[in-house]
């Protein structure tokens, strides 16, 4: 294992722990759902949401802390880094890690808004949800779906974006080094 793999593993563990800690307070929102309108439906919705949040936390910790070796290999590449300039390999690794962190943050934003919409759905009647407020909710849900799609792409490492960005950055560095000569 070289320095790039070590850095990737350390960053992945930090990302996983950070976002697990950011999602954990959402469990308090679950209890607010039951307090707003105590009913069997709100109890089941709160229970399902609590299970989903706990599952998200467990998956984050499992993937980013316990299974980070495989993910670090996918991000950093193979161990044939000694043949080429090591500085050029930090760039895609750093971009991929930033993309994964951004994807997790986007996923966190979406997960943060879901309890709010559940509370709004439970607390308002059907006629109130079909008015102008219902249109606002629809716009928010659509924007969150867009954020979710972008977050999933970033969680996959944003391969096309990273390749394009690395190519452009290396071109700029090459032009800058030619100017400085």
FIMAR-544122 format. One line per 3 residues: number of its first residue (from 0); for each residue x, y, z of N, C-alpha, C. Coordinates in Angstrom, 2 decimals. Example, Ala and Ser with C-alpha at 12.3 -4.5 7.8 and 13.67 -1.06 7.14 Angstrom:
<pts>
0	13.19:-5.69:7.80:12.30:-4.50:7.80:13.20:-3.30:7.80 ~ 12.85:-2.25:7.08:13.67:-1.06:7.14:12.90:0.03:7.87
</pts>
This chain:
<pts>
0	0.85:-1.17:0.00:0.00:0.00:0.00:0.90:1.24:0.00 ~ 0.57:2.18:-0.86:1.37:3.40:-0.94:0.64:4.55:-0.27 ~ 1.22:5.73:-0.39:0.66:6.90:0.29:-0.72:7.28:-0.24
3	-0.93:7.11:-1.54:-2.21:7.49:-2.12:-3.33:6.60:-1.56 ~ -3.07:5.30:-1.48:-4.07:4.39:-0.90:-4.32:4.72:0.57 ~ -3.25:5.03:1.30:-3.41:5.38:2.71:-4.24:6.65:2.87
6	-3.95:7.64:2.04:-4.71:8.88:2.09:-6.17:8.64:1.73 ~ -6.42:7.84:0.71:-7.79:7.55:0.29:-8.55:6.82:1.40 ~ -7.90:5.86:2.06:-8.56:5.12:3.14:-8.87:6.04:4.31
9	-7.94:6.89:4.66:-8.15:7.83:5.76:-9.28:8.81:5.44 ~ -9.28:9.34:4.23:-10.32:10.29:3.84:-11.68:9.62:3.78 ~ -11.74:8.39:3.29:-13.02:7.67:3.24:-13.57:7.40:4.63
12	-12.71:7.02:5.55:-13.16:6.79:6.93:-13.68:8.09:7.54 ~ -12.98:9.19:7.30:-13.42:10.48:7.83:-14.75:10.90:7.22 ~ -14.91:10.69:5.92:-16.17:11.04:5.25:-17.32:10.21:5.82
15	-17.11:8.92:5.97:-18.16:8.05:6.49:-18.59:8.41:7.90 ~ -17.62:8.65:8.76:-17.94:9.01:10.15:-18.63:10.37:10.22 ~ -18.15:11.32:9.44:-18.75:12.65:9.43:-20.22:12.60:9.03
18	-20.52:11.92:7.93:-21.90:11.90:7.46:-22.79:11.01:8.31 ~ -22.24:9.98:8.93:-23.04:9.18:9.86:-23.43:10.04:11.07 ~ -22.50:10.86:11.53:-22.81:11.75:12.64:-23.78:12.86:12.25
21	-23.77:13.26:10.98:-24.71:14.28:10.52:-26.13:13.72:10.36 ~ -26.25:12.43:10.04:-27.57:11.81:9.86:-28.18:11.41:11.20 ~ -27.36:11.08:12.18:-27.85:10.58:13.47:-28.86:11.51:14.15
24	-28.69:12.83:14.16:-29.70:13.69:14.82:-31.08:13.64:14.16 ~ -31.16:13.14:12.93:-32.46:13.03:12.28:-33.38:12.05:13.00 ~ -32.80:11.18:13.82:-33.62:10.24:14.58:-34.54:10.97:15.55
27	-34.15:12.16:16.00:-35.02:12.95:16.88:-36.26:13.43:16.14 ~ -36.13:13.68:14.85:-37.26:14.13:14.05:-38.34:13.07:14.00 ~ -37.92:11.82:14.07:-38.87:10.71:14.04:-39.86:10.83:15.19
30	-39.36:11.17:16.35:-40.24:11.29:17.50:-41.16:12.51:17.39 ~ -40.72:13.52:16.67:-41.57:14.68:16.44:-42.77:14.32:15.57 ~ -42.58:13.40:14.64:-43.68:12.98:13.78:-44.81:12.39:14.63
33	-44.45:11.56:15.59:-45.45:10.92:16.44:-46.11:11.94:17.36 ~ -45.36:12.93:17.84:-45.92:13.92:18.75:-46.88:14.89:18.05 ~ -46.63:15.20:16.79:-47.48:16.16:16.08:-48.89:15.61:15.91
36	-48.97:14.39:15.43:-50.28:13.78:15.23:-50.20:12.31:15.65 ~ -50.47:12.06:16.91:-50.37:10.67:17.38:-51.46:9.80:16.76 ~ -51.05:8.92:15.90:-51.97:7.98:15.28:-51.19:6.74:14.88
39	-51.91:5.75:14.46:-51.25:4.50:14.04:-50.41:4.75:12.79 ~ -50.93:5.56:11.86:-50.19:5.83:10.63:-48.89:6.58:10.92 ~ -48.96:7.60:11.76:-47.74:8.35:12.08:-46.74:7.48:12.83
42	-47.25:6.56:13.65:-46.35:5.63:14.34:-45.62:4.74:13.34 ~ -46.35:4.22:12.35:-45.71:3.35:11.36:-44.76:4.13:10.47 ~ -45.14:5.35:10.08:-44.24:6.18:9.26:-42.98:6.51:10.04
45	-43.13:6.88:11.31:-41.97:7.20:12.14:-41.08:5.96:12.33 ~ -41.70:4.82:12.54:-40.92:3.60:12.70:-40.16:3.24:11.44 ~ -40.82:3.37:10.28:-40.14:3.07:9.00:-39.00:4.06:8.76
48	-39.24:5.33:9.08:-38.18:6.33:8.89:-37.02:6.08:9.84 ~ -37.29:5.69:11.07:-36.20:5.39:12.03:-35.37:4.20:11.55 ~ -36.05:3.19:11.04:-35.32:2.03:10.50:-34.49:2.44:9.30
51	-35.04:3.27:8.41:-34.29:3.72:7.23:-33.07:4.55:7.63 ~ -33.22:5.42:8.60:-32.07:6.22:9.05:-31.00:5.36:9.70 ~ -31.42:4.42:10.53:-30.44:3.52:11.15:-29.74:2.69:10.10
54	-30.48:2.27:9.08:-29.88:1.50:7.99:-28.87:2.36:7.23 ~ -29.20:3.63:7.00:-28.25:4.54:6.32:-26.97:4.70:7.13 ~ -27.11:4.86:8.42:-25.93:5.03:9.28:-25.08:3.77:9.26
57	-25.71:2.61:9.36:-24.96:1.34:9.34:-24.27:1.15:8.00 ~ -24.96:1.45:6.90:-24.35:1.31:5.57:-23.18:2.27:5.41 ~ -23.34:3.51:5.85:-22.24:4.47:5.76:-21.02:3.98:6.53
60	-21.23:3.55:7.75:-20.10:3.09:8.55:-19.49:1.81:7.98 ~ -20.33:0.92:7.47:-19.82:-0.33:6.90:-18.98:-0.07:5.65 ~ -19.53:0.74:4.74:-18.83:0.98:3.47:-17.60:1.86:3.65
63	-17.72:2.94:4.42:-16.63:3.90:4.50:-15.63:3.64:5.61 ~ -15.94:2.75:6.54:-14.98:2.45:7.60:-14.46:1.02:7.46 ~ -15.36:0.04:7.31:-14.92:-1.35:7.28:-14.53:-1.84:5.89
66	-15.20:-1.40:4.86:-14.92:-1.84:3.48:-14.21:-0.75:2.68 ~ -13.48:0.10:3.33:-12.85:1.21:2.62:-11.67:0.76:1.76 ~ -11.13:-0.42:2.00:-10.00:-0.91:1.21:-10.38:-1.06:-0.26
69	-11.50:-1.71:-0.52:-11.93:-1.91:-1.91:-12.27:-0.57:-2.57 ~ -12.93:0.30:-1.83:-13.27:1.61:-2.37:-12.01:2.44:-2.62 ~ -11.04:2.35:-1.73:-9.78:3.08:-1.92:-9.05:2.57:-3.15
72	-9.09:1.26:-3.41:-8.45:0.72:-4.61:-9.15:1.22:-5.87 ~ -10.47:1.33:-5.83:-11.20:1.85:-6.99:-10.89:3.32:-7.22 ~ -10.74:4.07:-6.15:-10.47:5.50:-6.27:-9.03:5.77:-6.67
75	-8.09:5.12:-5.99:-6.68:5.42:-6.20:-6.07:4.65:-7.35 ~ -6.67:3.57:-7.78:-6.11:2.80:-8.89:-5.19:1.71:-8.39 ~ -4.46:1.14:-9.33:-3.58:0.01:-9.01:-2.28:0.48:-8.38
78	-1.48:-0.48:-7.95:-0.23:-0.16:-7.26:0.94:0.08:-8.21 ~ 0.71:0.25:-9.50:1.80:0.52:-10.43:2.11:2.01:-10.51 ~ 1.97:2.69:-9.40:2.17:4.14:-9.38:3.64:4.54:-9.38
81	4.53:3.61:-9.08:5.94:3.94:-9.03:6.52:4.20:-10.42 ~ 5.86:3.73:-11.46:6.37:3.89:-12.82:6.16:5.30:-13.35 ~ 5.18:6.00:-12.85:4.87:7.33:-13.35:5.06:8.35:-12.24
84	4.89:9.59:-12.62:5.03:10.69:-11.67:3.93:10.57:-10.60 ~ 4.33:10.53:-9.34:3.35:10.33:-8.27:2.44:11.54:-8.07 ~ 2.91:12.73:-8.41:2.08:13.92:-8.25:0.85:13.88:-9.16
87	0.98:13.26:-10.32:-0.14:13.22:-11.26:-1.23:12.28:-10.77 ~ -0.93:11.37:-9.85:-1.93:10.44:-9.36:-2.72:11.00:-8.18 ~ -2.20:12.03:-7.54:-2.94:12.63:-6.44:-4.15:13.40:-6.97
90	-4.03:13.93:-8.15:-5.09:14.77:-8.70:-6.40:14.00:-8.90 ~ -6.44:12.89:-9.64:-7.72:12.19:-9.77:-8.24:11.63:-8.46 ~ -7.34:11.19:-7.59:-7.77:10.68:-6.28:-8.45:11.79:-5.49
93	-7.84:12.96:-5.47:-8.42:14.08:-4.74:-9.77:14.48:-5.33 ~ -9.87:14.53:-6.67:-11.14:14.89:-7.30:-12.22:13.85:-7.00 ~ -11.86:12.57:-7.03:-12.84:11.53:-6.73:-13.31:11.62:-5.29
96	-12.39:11.85:-4.38:-12.77:11.97:-2.97:-13.68:13.18:-2.74 ~ -13.39:14.27:-3.41:-14.24:15.46:-3.29:-15.62:15.16:-3.87 ~ -15.66:14.45:-4.99:-16.96:14.09:-5.59:-17.76:13.19:-4.66
99	-17.10:12.22:-4.04:-17.80:11.32:-3.12:-18.31:12.10:-1.90 ~ -17.49:12.99:-1.38:-17.94:13.81:-0.25:-19.11:14.71:-0.66 ~ -19.03:15.28:-1.85:-20.14:16.10:-2.33:-21.40:15.28:-2.54
102	-21.26:14.06:-3.04:-22.41:13.18:-3.21:-23.05:12.80:-1.89 ~ -22.22:12.54:-0.90:-22.75:12.23:0.43:-23.45:13.44:1.03 ~ -22.91:14.62:0.79:-23.56:15.82:1.30:-24.90:16.05:0.61
105	-24.96:15.82:-0.70:-26.23:15.94:-1.42:-27.24:14.92:-0.92 ~ -26.79:13.69:-0.66:-27.67:12.67:-0.11:-28.14:13.07:1.29 ~ -27.25:13.66:2.06:-27.63:14.15:3.39:-28.70:15.23:3.28
108	-28.54:16.16:2.33:-29.55:17.21:2.15:-30.91:16.62:1.82 ~ -30.92:15.61:0.98:-32.19:14.98:0.62:-32.78:14.27:1.83 ~ -31.95:13.52:2.54:-32.44:12.79:3.72:-32.90:13.75:4.82
111	-32.30:14.92:4.88:-32.67:15.91:5.88:-34.06:16.48:5.60 ~ -34.44:16.57:4.33:-35.72:17.16:3.96:-36.88:16.16:4.02 ~ -36.61:14.87:3.92:-37.68:13.87:3.91:-38.54:13.93:5.18
114	-37.97:13.99:6.39:-38.84:14.09:7.58:-39.71:15.34:7.56 ~ -39.19:16.42:7.04:-39.96:17.66:6.94:-41.20:17.44:6.07 ~ -41.03:16.80:4.93:-42.17:16.55:4.06:-43.14:15.56:4.69
117	-42.64:14.60:5.41:-43.52:13.64:6.08:-44.34:14.36:7.15 ~ -43.70:15.22:7.92:-44.42:15.99:8.94:-45.47:16.89:8.29 ~ -45.11:17.54:7.18:-46.07:18.39:6.49:-47.25:17.59:5.97
120	-46.99:16.41:5.43:-48.06:15.57:4.90:-49.00:15.10:6.01 ~ -48.43:14.76:7.15:-49.25:14.27:8.26:-50.04:15.41:8.90 ~ -49.43:16.59:9.00:-50.08:17.68:9.75:-51.13:18.44:8.95
123	-51.09:18.40:7.61:-52.06:19.13:6.81:-53.11:18.17:6.25 ~ -54.29:18.72:6.03:-55.35:17.92:5.43:-55.15:17.88:3.92 ~ -55.92:17.04:3.25:-55.78:16.88:1.81:-56.10:18.18:1.07
126	-57.12:18.93:1.51:-57.48:20.17:0.83:-56.39:21.23:0.97 ~ -55.70:21.24:2.11:-54.61:22.20:2.29:-53.42:21.84:1.41 ~ -53.20:20.56:1.18:-52.06:20.14:0.37:-52.28:20.40:-1.12
129	-53.51:20.58:-1.56:-53.77:20.79:-2.98:-53.79:22.26:-3.36 ~ -53.61:23.16:-2.43:-53.61:24.59:-2.73:-52.21:25.01:-3.18 ~ -51.94:26.30:-3.06:-50.64:26.85:-3.45:-49.51:26.18:-2.67
132	-49.78:25.85:-1.42:-48.76:25.18:-0.62:-48.38:23.84:-1.22 ~ -49.37:23.15:-1.79:-49.09:21.88:-2.45:-48.19:22.06:-3.65 ~ -48.35:23.15:-4.38:-47.46:23.44:-5.51:-46.04:23.70:-5.03
135	-45.92:24.39:-3.92:-44.59:24.65:-3.36:-43.91:23.34:-2.96 ~ -44.69:22.46:-2.33:-44.15:21.15:-1.94:-43.71:20.38:-3.18 ~ -44.50:20.43:-4.24:-44.15:19.73:-5.48:-42.84:20.26:-6.05
138	-42.67:21.57:-6.05:-41.43:22.15:-6.54:-40.24:21.72:-5.69 ~ -40.43:21.69:-4.38:-39.34:21.26:-3.48:-38.99:19.79:-3.70 ~ -40.00:18.96:-3.88:-39.75:17.54:-4.10:-39.00:17.34:-5.42
141	-39.40:18.05:-6.46:-38.70:17.92:-7.74:-37.26:18.40:-7.63 ~ -37.03:19.49:-6.92:-35.65:19.96:-6.77:-34.82:18.97:-5.96 ~ -35.44:18.34:-4.96:-34.72:17.33:-4.19:-34.43:16.09:-5.02
144	-35.31:15.75:-5.94:-35.04:14.62:-6.83:-33.86:14.91:-7.75 ~ -33.75:16.16:-8.19:-32.60:16.55:-9.01:-31.32:16.46:-8.18 ~ -31.38:16.97:-6.94:-30.21:16.87:-6.05:-29.86:15.41:-5.79
147	-30.85:14.57:-5.64:-30.61:13.14:-5.41:-29.92:12.51:-6.61 ~ -30.36:12.85:-7.83:-29.72:12.30:-9.03:-28.26:12.74:-9.12 ~ -28.00:14.00:-8.84:-26.62:14.51:-8.87:-25.79:13.86:-7.77
150	-26.37:13.68:-6.60:-25.65:13.06:-5.49:-25.28:11.62:-5.81 ~ -26.17:10.89:-6.46:-25.86:9.51:-6.83:-24.73:9.47:-7.85 ~ -24.75:10.38:-8.82:-23.66:10.45:-9.79:-22.33:10.77:-9.10
153	-22.36:11.70:-8.17:-21.13:12.05:-7.45:-20.67:10.91:-6.56 ~ -21.59:10.17:-5.96:-21.22:9.02:-5.13:-20.54:7.93:-5.96 ~ -20.89:7.85:-7.22:-20.24:6.88:-8.12:-18.83:7.33:-8.50
156	-18.42:8.48:-8.04:-17.08:8.98:-8.33:-17.04:9.95:-9.48 ~ -18.17:10.22:-10.11:-18.27:11.15:-11.25:-17.16:10.90:-12.27 ~ -17.12:9.71:-12.88:-15.97:9.34:-13.71:-15.72:10.27:-14.89
159	-16.77:10.66:-15.61:-16.57:11.54:-16.76:-16.10:12.92:-16.33 ~ -16.70:13.43:-15.27:-16.32:14.75:-14.76:-14.87:14.75:-14.27 ~ -14.47:13.69:-13.56:-13.11:13.63:-13.03:-12.10:13.54:-14.17
162	-12.37:12.70:-15.17:-11.45:12.60:-16.31:-11.31:13.93:-17.03 ~ -12.45:14.60:-17.27:-12.41:15.89:-17.94:-11.65:16.92:-17.10 ~ -11.93:16.94:-15.81:-11.30:17.93:-14.93:-9.79:17.68:-14.81
165	-9.38:16.44:-14.71:-7.95:16.12:-14.63:-7.26:16.53:-15.92 ~ -7.88:16.23:-17.06:-7.29:16.59:-18.35:-7.12:18.10:-18.46 ~ -8.16:18.85:-18.10:-8.08:20.31:-18.18:-7.05:20.87:-17.20
168	-6.99:20.32:-16.00:-6.03:20.79:-15.01:-4.60:20.52:-15.47 ~ -4.35:19.33:-16.02:-3.01:19.02:-16.51:-2.62:19.90:-17.70 ~ -3.59:20.21:-18.56:-3.32:21.13:-19.68:-2.96:22.51:-19.16
171	-3.69:22.99:-18.15:-3.40:24.30:-17.59:-2.04:24.31:-16.91 ~ -1.70:23.24:-16.21:-0.39:23.17:-15.56:0.72:23.13:-16.59 ~ 0.49:22.42:-17.69:1.51:22.34:-18.74:1.71:23.71:-19.38
174	0.60:24.41:-19.67:0.71:25.76:-20.23:1.41:26.70:-19.25 ~ 1.11:26.60:-17.99:1.72:27.47:-16.98:3.20:27.19:-16.86 ~ 3.61:25.91:-16.94:5.04:25.57:-16.85:5.79:26.04:-18.09
177	5.13:26.04:-19.25:5.76:26.55:-20.47:5.93:28.07:-20.41 ~ 4.97:28.75:-19.81:5.06:30.20:-19.67:6.18:30.57:-18.68 ~ 6.34:29.80:-17.63:7.34:30.10:-16.61:8.77:29.79:-17.07
180	8.93:29.07:-18.13:10.30:28.74:-18.60:10.97:29.88:-19.21
</pts>
